[in-house]
Amino acid sequence: MSFPTDLDIARAATPKPLPEIAASMGIGEHLLRPYGSDLAKIDLGAVDELSDRPKAKYVVVTAITPTPLGEGKTTTTVGLGQAMKHVGKNAVISLRQPSMGPTFGIKGGAAGGGYSQVIPMELLNLHLTGDFHAVTAAHNLLAAMVDNHLHHGNDFGLDIDNITWRRVLDVNDRALRNIVIGLGGRMDGVTRQSGFDITAASEVMAILALAVSADDLRARLGRIVVGYTRDGEPVTAEQLQGAGSMAVIMREALAPNLLQTLEHTPVIVHAGPFGNIAHGNSSVIGDLIGIRGGDYLLTEAGFGADMGAERFFNIKCRASGLTPDAAVLVATVRALKAHSGKYKIVAGRPLPDELLEENPDDVLAGAANLRKQIQNVMAHGVTPVVAINGFPTDHESEHDAIRQVADQFGVRVAVCTHFSDGGAGATELAQAVIDACEEPNDFAYLYDDADSLKTKIEKVATTIYGAERVEYTLAANRQLQTYEDNGFGRMPVCIAKTHLSISGDASLKGAPTGHTLSVREARASVGAGFVYPICGAMSTMPGLAKAPAASRIDVDGEGEIVGLS
């Protein structure tokens, strides 16, 4: 008998009334703004109303360097949240909202999987409460204000070749990466080269994820730099008088969304910053509410520990003031075998048959990646727990190989079957996390605010990526110096690089050392509060595959969605 689809499992679930879910967190019904029966926004007043409640233990879920298929961080986060109830604890889960670009592209949905899902699955993957659309509208309003300023004389002297504010759209559309705007007559605007990014890569999205209040959101929007004059002076959204209207558009989007898992664990879903260009973590406001809502707050950081977790520690925790008690490091047999360099995994294609054969030696051959990611978590003074996300094609000897690696570092390890068994399949992991949270914590940022931007980049590159040195193009050197000169040097760094390797080169598997990290350019997200060096050819607007998920998603004769995964 075939395993039911994620959509079938989600539709068969019977959700609890959301007021009951909110009440389990101490949130009164007066703080809920319903969107139908199974979805609601949480009023920001919850931050103050819950402030007297005890703080939950704070746990970040990260992973080894993933294959293009992903290794199940969201599914593991949901499974762990459900498992806490099985061991007598109350958990709250805090997740990013998925972008519709990947939903209709290769990845499909991002609600978890199997019997460890967030429901309603369709709403989560398609629009939710419209927060992404608010980000898109606010971002593009500012883009229109920039071009309107140019059209009406350019009083601030913006250098037309140094305008950094592009437009965004929440679809995968490679044809929009580089475009020319303002074609036509004089009344159609100033002709210049520009382009589109995906909405998840918008600085407005990063701001939504890092703001701690409505006032903070408004101030951050005002600090957005849209470009520079020929003298290198920044021009901001506040100067263009666009920040106020952007804040109005973002007003409702600032409130986080409340959903539940299949087993009725509360889930806060809010913001969805890109995992490569931005910090790849859910919202600070969501965590400030969730941290008072149970015994454990579980949040997920995008991609591997060298990316999402490093940014969680050094960017998100700086913004929130919260400190983690433990980390979960998700590992899979297939990913570790891929890091042996013997196999090629391509999204959208079946796994190689030989990858599924029992071979613990290949797991050990790729285990350098697991070792390095354990070290990357421990470099921040946080205790990791290795979660083996088990697949039916795994073999016990391969799990034993992963245990050997975890034992070398004295860290806990648990095999999970939450995809097929729900919370009951992750109770071993839940107990390991509970135990890890009781250990002394020496959490520390990797670098100081006072360090120069280059020092921060080099500390991340050498400590986390295993690089021997960092080299900069002339353009990157010039840009970093401009940011230092304009007072942006105290900001953290968010290094944009491939997620398929710990290094900046996607072809390097395992845990490469002695390599050079090449910084091609640097950009400043001043409103979000970080500088992001760009390594390699990073695309901020994905394209669709030859057979994208969009070609399979439809509505059947009864009006039900089909093909969503």
C-alpha positions as CSV (number, residue, x, y, z in Angstrom):
1,M,0.0,0.0,0.0
2,S,1.5,3.4,-1.0
3,F,2.1,6.1,1.6
4,P,-0.5,8.9,1.4
5,T,0.6,12.2,0.0
6,D,1.3,15.2,2.3
7,L,-1.9,16.9,1.0
8,D,-4.0,13.8,1.7
9,I,-2.6,13.5,5.2
10,A,-3.2,17.2,5.9
11,R,-6.8,17.1,4.6
12,A,-7.6,14.1,6.7
13,A,-6.6,16.0,9.9
14,T,-9.2,17.5,12.3
15,P,-7.7,20.8,13.6
16,K,-8.6,22.1,17.0
17,P,-10.3,25.5,17.2
18,L,-7.5,28.1,17.1
19,P,-8.6,29.8,20.4
20,E,-7.8,26.5,22.1
21,I,-4.3,26.5,20.4
22,A,-3.7,30.1,21.5
23,A,-4.9,29.4,25.0
24,S,-2.3,26.6,25.4
25,M,0.3,29.4,24.9
26,G,-1.5,31.8,27.3
27,I,-2.8,34.0,24.5
28,G,-6.4,35.2,25.0
29,E,-8.9,35.2,22.2
30,H,-9.0,39.0,22.3
31,L,-5.5,38.9,20.8
32,L,-6.5,36.8,17.8
33,R,-7.5,38.3,14.4
34,P,-9.1,35.3,12.6
35,Y,-8.5,34.6,8.9
36,G,-11.2,32.0,8.4
37,S,-11.5,29.2,10.9
38,D,-8.0,27.6,11.0
39,L,-5.7,30.6,10.7
40,A,-5.3,33.8,12.7
41,K,-2.9,36.7,13.2
42,I,-1.6,37.4,16.8
43,D,-2.0,41.0,17.9
44,L,1.4,42.5,18.9
45,G,-0.1,43.3,22.3
46,A,0.7,39.6,23.1
47,V,4.4,40.6,23.6
48,D,3.5,42.7,26.6
49,E,0.7,40.5,27.9
50,L,2.9,37.5,28.0
51,S,5.9,39.2,29.4
52,D,5.3,37.9,33.0
53,R,5.3,34.3,31.9
54,P,8.5,32.2,32.2
55,K,10.8,32.0,29.3
56,A,10.9,28.8,27.3
57,K,14.1,27.0,26.5
58,Y,15.2,28.3,23.0
59,V,16.2,25.7,20.4
60,V,17.4,26.3,16.9
61,V,17.1,23.5,14.3
62,T,19.8,23.5,11.7
63,A,21.5,20.8,9.5
64,I,24.5,19.5,7.7
65,T,25.1,20.9,4.2
66,P,22.0,19.7,2.3
67,T,21.6,18.0,-1.0
68,P,19.4,19.9,-3.5
69,L,16.5,17.9,-2.1
70,G,16.8,19.3,1.4
71,E,17.2,17.0,4.5
72,G,14.0,17.6,6.3
73,K,14.7,20.5,8.8
74,T,11.1,21.7,8.8
75,T,9.7,18.2,9.1
76,T,12.1,17.5,11.9
77,T,11.2,20.8,13.7
78,V,7.5,19.9,13.4
79,G,8.1,16.3,14.5
80,L,10.1,17.5,17.5
81,G,7.5,20.0,18.5
82,Q,4.9,17.2,18.4
83,A,7.1,14.8,20.3
84,M,7.5,17.2,23.2
85,K,3.9,16.6,24.1
86,H,4.6,12.8,24.1
87,V,7.2,13.3,26.8
88,G,5.1,15.7,28.9
89,K,6.3,19.1,27.7
90,N,4.7,21.9,25.8
91,A,6.4,23.3,22.7
92,V,5.8,26.2,20.4
93,I,7.2,26.1,16.9
94,S,8.4,29.3,15.0
95,L,8.9,29.0,11.2
96,R,9.4,31.1,8.1
97,Q,6.6,31.5,5.6
98,P,7.4,29.6,2.4
99,S,7.9,31.6,-0.8
100,M,5.6,30.7,-3.7
101,G,8.6,30.8,-6.0
102,P,9.9,27.5,-4.7
103,T,6.3,26.2,-4.2
104,F,5.7,26.4,-7.9
105,G,9.3,25.7,-8.8
106,I,11.2,22.5,-7.8
107,K,11.0,22.4,-4.0
108,G,7.2,22.3,-3.6
109,G,5.7,23.3,-0.3
110,A,7.4,23.9,3.0
111,A,4.9,22.8,5.6
112,G,6.8,19.8,6.8
113,G,5.9,16.3,5.5
114,G,4.1,13.1,6.2
115,Y,2.7,13.0,9.7
116,S,4.8,16.0,10.8
117,Q,3.1,18.9,9.1
118,V,1.7,22.3,9.7
119,I,-1.9,22.7,8.8
120,P,-3.8,24.0,6.9
121,M,-1.1,23.0,4.4
122,E,-2.6,24.7,1.4
123,L,-3.0,28.1,3.1
124,L,0.6,27.9,4.4
125,N,2.0,27.3,1.0
126,L,-0.3,29.7,-0.9
127,H,-0.5,33.3,0.2
128,L,-1.3,32.6,3.9
129,T,-2.5,36.0,5.2
130,G,-0.8,38.0,2.4
131,D,2.3,39.1,4.2
132,F,4.5,38.4,1.2
133,H,2.2,40.5,-1.0
134,A,2.6,43.3,1.6
135,V,6.4,43.1,1.4
136,T,6.2,43.1,-2.4
137,A,3.9,46.1,-2.5
138,A,6.0,48.1,0.1
139,H,9.2,47.3,-1.7
140,N,7.9,48.3,-5.1
141,L,6.3,51.5,-3.8
142,L,9.8,52.6,-2.8
143,A,11.1,51.6,-6.3
144,A,8.4,53.7,-7.8
145,M,9.4,56.6,-5.5
146,V,13.0,56.3,-6.7
147,D,12.1,56.5,-10.3
148,N,9.6,59.3,-9.6
149,H,12.4,61.2,-7.9
150,L,14.6,60.8,-11.0
151,H,11.7,61.9,-13.3
152,H,11.2,65.1,-11.3
153,G,14.7,66.3,-11.4
154,N,16.8,64.1,-9.1
155,D,17.3,66.7,-6.4
156,F,19.4,64.4,-4.3
157,G,21.8,63.7,-7.1
158,L,21.4,59.9,-7.2
159,D,24.0,58.3,-9.5
160,I,21.8,56.5,-12.1
161,D,24.5,53.8,-12.3
162,N,24.6,53.3,-8.5
163,I,20.9,52.8,-7.7
164,T,20.8,49.6,-5.6
165,W,17.0,49.3,-5.1
166,R,15.5,47.0,-7.6
167,R,11.9,45.6,-7.8
168,V,10.6,42.2,-6.4
169,L,8.0,39.6,-7.3
170,D,7.1,36.3,-5.5
171,V,7.6,34.1,-8.5
172,N,10.6,32.3,-10.2
173,D,11.1,34.3,-13.4
174,R,14.6,34.4,-14.9
175,A,13.6,36.8,-17.7
176,L,13.2,39.6,-15.1
177,R,16.7,39.3,-13.6
178,N,18.1,42.1,-15.7
179,I,15.9,44.5,-17.5
180,V,15.8,48.1,-18.9
181,I,13.0,50.3,-17.5
182,G,11.7,53.7,-18.6
183,L,11.5,52.9,-22.3
184,G,9.2,55.0,-24.3
185,G,8.6,58.7,-24.3
186,R,9.8,61.4,-21.8
187,M,6.7,60.9,-19.7
188,D,7.5,57.2,-19.2
189,G,10.4,57.7,-16.8
190,V,14.1,57.7,-16.9
191,T,15.6,55.0,-19.0
192,R,18.1,52.8,-17.0
193,Q,19.1,49.3,-16.3
194,S,17.5,47.5,-13.4
195,G,15.9,44.1,-12.6
196,F,13.8,42.0,-10.3
197,D,14.6,39.9,-7.3
198,I,12.3,37.3,-5.6
199,T,10.3,38.8,-2.7
200,A,12.1,36.6,-0.2
201,A,15.3,38.5,-1.1
202,S,13.8,41.9,-0.4
203,E,15.4,44.0,2.3
204,V,11.8,44.7,3.4
205,M,11.4,41.0,4.1
206,A,14.6,41.0,6.2
207,I,13.4,44.0,8.1
208,L,10.0,42.3,8.8
209,A,11.9,39.4,10.2
210,L,14.2,41.5,12.4
211,A,12.0,44.3,13.7
212,V,11.0,44.0,17.3
213,S,8.0,46.5,17.2
214,A,6.0,48.8,15.0
215,D,8.3,51.7,15.8
216,D,11.4,49.6,15.1
217,L,9.9,48.6,11.7
218,R,9.2,52.2,10.8
219,A,12.7,53.3,11.8
220,R,14.3,50.5,9.8
221,L,12.3,51.2,6.7
222,G,13.5,54.8,6.9
223,R,17.1,53.7,7.0
224,I,16.9,51.7,3.8
225,V,19.5,53.0,1.3
226,V,18.2,53.0,-2.3
227,G,21.4,54.2,-3.9
228,Y,24.4,56.6,-3.7
229,T,25.3,59.9,-5.1
230,R,28.4,60.4,-7.3
231,D,30.2,61.4,-4.1
232,G,29.3,58.1,-2.4
233,E,26.7,59.6,-0.1
234,P,23.7,57.3,0.6
235,V,20.2,58.3,-0.2
236,T,17.5,56.8,2.0
237,A,13.8,55.9,1.9
238,E,13.3,58.6,4.6
239,Q,14.8,61.2,2.3
240,L,12.5,60.2,-0.5
241,Q,9.6,60.3,1.9
242,G,8.6,56.8,1.1
243,A,9.1,55.1,4.5
244,G,5.8,56.2,6.1
245,S,3.7,54.8,3.3
246,M,5.7,51.6,3.4
247,A,5.1,51.2,7.1
248,V,1.3,51.6,6.5
249,I,1.4,48.8,3.9
250,M,3.4,46.6,6.3
251,R,1.1,47.4,9.3
252,E,-0.9,44.2,9.2
253,A,2.0,42.0,8.0
254,L,3.9,42.8,11.2
255,A,1.6,40.6,13.2
256,P,2.7,37.0,13.2
257,N,0.4,34.1,12.0
258,L,-0.8,31.3,14.2
259,L,-1.4,27.8,12.9
260,Q,-1.1,24.3,14.3
261,T,0.5,20.9,13.6
262,L,-1.3,17.7,12.8
263,E,-1.0,16.9,16.6
264,H,-2.1,20.5,17.6
265,T,1.2,21.9,18.6
266,P,1.1,25.7,18.2
267,V,3.0,27.1,15.2
268,I,3.9,30.7,14.6
269,V,4.7,31.4,10.9
270,H,6.1,34.8,10.1
271,A,8.4,36.3,7.5
272,G,10.4,34.4,4.9
273,P,13.8,36.0,4.2
274,F,16.0,34.3,1.6
275,G,18.4,31.7,2.9
276,N,21.3,32.8,0.6
277,I,21.1,36.6,0.4
278,A,19.3,37.4,3.7
279,H,19.6,35.7,7.1
280,G,17.1,32.9,6.4
281,N,15.3,32.9,9.8
282,S,11.7,33.5,10.9
283,S,10.7,36.6,12.7
284,V,12.0,38.1,15.9
285,I,8.5,39.1,16.9
286,G,7.3,35.6,16.4
287,D,10.0,34.4,18.8
288,L,9.3,37.1,21.3
289,I,5.8,35.8,21.6
290,G,6.6,32.1,21.3
291,I,9.4,32.3,24.0
292,R,6.6,32.9,26.6
293,G,4.2,30.4,25.2
294,G,5.5,27.0,26.4
295,D,8.4,25.0,27.8
296,Y,10.3,25.0,24.6
297,L,10.5,27.3,21.6
298,L,11.7,25.5,18.5
299,T,12.8,27.6,15.5
300,E,14.4,26.6,12.2
301,A,17.4,28.3,10.4
302,G,17.7,28.0,6.6
303,F,20.2,25.6,4.9
304,G,23.2,24.2,6.8
305,A,24.7,25.3,10.0
306,D,27.4,27.4,8.1
307,M,24.5,29.6,6.8
308,G,21.2,29.8,8.6
309,A,22.5,28.9,12.1
310,E,25.6,31.2,11.8
311,R,23.2,34.0,10.9
312,F,20.7,33.0,13.6
313,F,23.5,33.3,16.2
314,N,25.2,36.5,14.9
315,I,22.3,38.4,13.4
316,K,18.9,37.2,14.7
317,C,20.1,36.8,18.3
318,R,21.7,40.2,18.2
319,A,18.4,41.7,17.1
320,S,16.2,39.8,19.6
321,G,18.4,39.7,22.6
322,L,17.4,36.1,23.0
323,T,20.1,33.4,23.6
324,P,19.7,29.7,22.5
325,D,19.9,26.8,24.9
326,A,20.6,24.1,22.4
327,A,20.7,23.3,18.7
328,V,19.4,20.4,16.7
329,L,21.6,19.3,13.7
330,V,19.7,17.3,11.2
331,A,21.6,14.7,9.2
332,T,20.6,12.2,6.7
333,V,22.3,9.1,5.3
334,R,21.8,10.2,1.7
335,A,23.4,13.7,2.3
336,L,26.5,12.2,4.0
337,K,26.9,9.7,1.2
338,A,26.7,12.6,-1.3
339,H,29.4,14.4,0.6
340,S,31.7,11.4,-0.1
341,G,31.9,12.8,-3.6
342,K,30.8,9.5,-5.2
343,Y,27.2,10.4,-6.0
344,K,25.3,13.2,-7.7
345,I,21.9,14.2,-6.5
346,V,19.7,16.3,-8.8
347,A,16.5,17.9,-7.7
348,G,13.6,16.6,-9.6
349,R,15.3,13.3,-10.6
350,P,15.3,9.9,-8.8
351,L,18.1,9.1,-6.4
352,P,20.9,6.9,-7.9
353,D,20.2,3.3,-7.1
354,E,23.6,2.7,-5.7
355,L,23.0,5.5,-3.1
356,L,20.3,3.4,-1.5
357,E,22.5,0.3,-1.1
358,E,23.9,-0.4,2.4
359,N,27.3,1.3,2.6
360,P,28.4,2.7,6.0
361,D,31.8,3.4,4.6
362,D,30.4,6.0,2.3
363,V,28.6,7.6,5.2
364,L,31.9,7.8,7.0
365,A,33.6,9.1,3.9
366,G,31.2,12.0,3.9
367,A,31.1,12.5,7.6
368,A,33.6,15.4,7.5
369,N,30.7,17.6,6.8
370,L,28.9,16.5,9.9
371,R,32.0,17.0,12.0
372,K,32.5,20.5,10.7
373,Q,28.9,21.5,11.3
374,I,29.0,20.2,14.8
375,Q,32.1,22.3,15.3
376,N,30.3,25.3,13.8
377,V,27.5,25.1,16.3
378,M,30.0,24.6,19.2
379,A,32.0,27.6,18.0
380,H,29.1,29.7,19.4
381,G,29.1,27.9,22.7
382,V,25.9,26.0,22.0
383,T,25.3,22.3,22.6
384,P,24.2,20.4,19.4
385,V,22.1,17.3,19.3
386,V,22.4,15.3,16.1
387,A,19.0,14.2,14.7
388,I,19.2,11.4,12.2
389,N,16.2,12.0,9.9
390,G,15.6,8.4,9.0
391,F,14.4,7.2,5.6
392,P,13.0,3.7,4.8
393,T,16.0,3.1,2.6
394,D,18.5,3.6,5.4
395,H,20.3,0.8,7.1
396,E,21.1,0.4,10.8
397,S,24.9,0.1,10.0
398,E,24.7,3.6,8.4
399,H,23.0,5.1,11.4
400,D,25.7,3.5,13.6
401,A,28.3,5.3,11.4
402,I,26.6,8.6,12.2
403,R,26.5,7.7,15.9
404,Q,30.3,7.1,15.8
405,V,30.9,10.6,14.5
406,A,28.6,12.2,17.2
407,D,30.3,10.2,19.9
408,Q,33.7,11.7,18.8
409,F,32.4,15.1,20.0
410,G,30.5,13.8,23.0
411,V,27.2,15.0,21.6
412,R,23.8,13.3,21.8
413,V,22.3,11.6,18.8
414,A,18.8,10.3,18.1
415,V,17.2,8.5,15.2
416,C,13.8,10.0,14.1
417,T,10.9,8.5,12.2
418,H,8.6,11.5,12.6
419,F,7.7,11.6,8.9
420,S,5.9,8.3,9.1
421,D,5.1,8.2,12.8
422,G,4.5,11.8,13.8
423,G,5.5,13.0,17.2
424,A,5.9,9.4,18.5
425,G,8.7,8.9,16.1
426,A,10.8,11.8,17.6
427,T,10.5,11.2,21.3
428,E,14.1,10.0,21.6
429,L,15.1,13.4,20.0
430,A,12.8,15.3,22.3
431,Q,14.5,13.7,25.4
432,A,17.9,14.4,24.0
433,V,17.0,18.1,23.4
434,I,15.6,18.4,26.9
435,D,18.8,17.0,28.4
436,A,21.0,19.3,26.2
437,C,19.0,22.3,27.4
438,E,19.9,21.6,31.0
439,E,23.6,21.8,30.3
440,P,25.6,24.9,31.0
441,N,25.5,27.3,28.1
442,D,28.4,29.5,26.9
443,F,26.7,31.2,24.0
444,A,28.8,33.9,22.4
445,Y,28.8,35.8,19.1
446,L,31.5,34.9,16.6
447,Y,32.7,38.6,16.3
448,D,32.3,41.9,18.0
449,D,30.3,44.9,16.8
450,A,33.5,46.9,16.8
451,D,35.4,44.6,14.5
452,S,35.8,46.0,10.9
453,L,33.6,44.5,8.2
454,K,36.6,42.7,6.7
455,T,37.5,41.3,10.1
456,K,34.0,40.0,10.5
457,I,34.0,38.4,7.1
458,E,37.3,36.8,7.7
459,K,36.3,35.4,11.1
460,V,33.2,33.7,9.5
461,A,35.3,32.5,6.5
462,T,38.1,31.0,8.5
463,T,36.2,29.7,11.5
464,I,32.9,28.5,9.9
465,Y,33.8,27.8,6.3
466,G,37.3,26.5,6.8
467,A,38.8,29.0,4.4
468,E,42.5,29.9,4.5
469,R,42.1,33.4,3.3
470,V,39.6,35.9,1.8
471,E,40.2,37.8,-1.3
472,Y,38.2,40.8,-2.5
473,T,37.7,42.3,-6.0
474,L,38.5,46.0,-6.4
475,A,34.8,46.7,-6.5
476,A,34.2,44.8,-3.2
477,N,37.1,46.7,-1.5
478,R,35.7,50.0,-2.6
479,Q,32.2,49.1,-1.5
480,L,33.3,47.9,2.0
481,Q,35.3,51.0,2.5
482,T,32.3,53.2,1.5
483,Y,30.2,51.4,4.1
484,E,32.8,51.9,6.8
485,D,33.0,55.6,5.8
486,N,29.2,55.9,6.0
487,G,29.1,54.4,9.5
488,F,27.8,51.0,8.6
489,G,30.9,49.2,9.9
490,R,29.3,48.1,13.3
491,M,26.7,46.0,11.5
492,P,27.0,42.2,11.3
493,V,27.8,40.5,8.0
494,C,25.5,38.1,6.1
495,I,27.7,36.3,3.6
496,A,25.9,35.4,0.4
497,K,27.3,32.1,-0.9
498,T,26.2,28.7,-2.2
499,H,24.2,26.6,0.3
500,L,25.5,23.4,-1.3
501,S,29.0,23.6,0.2
502,I,30.5,24.9,3.4
503,S,32.9,26.8,1.1
504,G,31.9,29.3,-1.5
505,D,32.3,26.7,-4.3
506,A,29.3,24.4,-4.7
507,S,31.5,21.6,-6.2
508,L,33.5,21.2,-3.0
509,K,31.8,18.5,-0.8
510,G,32.5,17.4,2.7
511,A,34.4,19.9,4.8
512,P,37.0,21.6,2.4
513,T,39.9,23.4,4.0
514,G,42.7,25.7,2.7
515,H,40.4,27.3,0.1
516,T,40.0,31.0,-0.7
517,L,36.7,32.8,-0.2
518,S,36.3,35.2,-3.1
519,V,34.1,38.3,-2.4
520,R,32.9,39.6,-5.7
521,E,30.9,42.6,-4.4
522,A,29.3,43.8,-1.2
523,R,25.9,45.4,-0.5
524,A,24.5,47.1,2.5
525,S,21.0,46.3,3.9
526,V,21.1,49.3,6.2
527,G,17.5,49.1,7.3
528,A,17.8,45.4,8.1
529,G,21.0,46.2,9.8
530,F,23.6,44.0,8.0
531,V,26.1,44.1,5.2
532,Y,26.1,41.2,2.8
533,P,29.3,40.3,0.9
534,I,28.5,38.3,-2.3
535,C,30.6,35.3,-3.2
536,G,30.3,33.8,-6.6
537,A,27.4,34.1,-9.0
538,M,24.4,34.4,-6.6
539,S,21.0,34.7,-8.3
540,T,18.4,36.6,-6.4
541,M,15.7,35.6,-8.9
542,P,15.4,31.9,-9.4
543,G,14.2,30.3,-12.7
544,L,11.7,27.5,-13.3
545,A,12.9,24.0,-14.1
546,K,11.9,22.3,-17.4
547,A,9.0,20.6,-15.5
548,P,8.2,22.9,-12.6
549,A,5.8,22.0,-9.8
550,A,3.5,24.7,-11.4
551,S,2.8,22.3,-14.3
552,R,1.3,19.7,-11.8
553,I,-0.7,21.9,-9.5
554,D,-4.4,22.3,-10.5
555,V,-7.9,22.5,-9.2
556,D,-10.1,19.3,-9.7
557,G,-13.8,19.1,-10.6
558,E,-14.8,19.5,-7.0
559,G,-12.8,22.7,-6.5
560,E,-10.0,21.0,-4.5
561,I,-6.3,21.7,-5.1
562,V,-4.3,18.8,-6.5
563,G,-0.6,18.4,-7.1
564,L,0.6,20.5,-4.2
565,S,3.4,18.8,-2.2
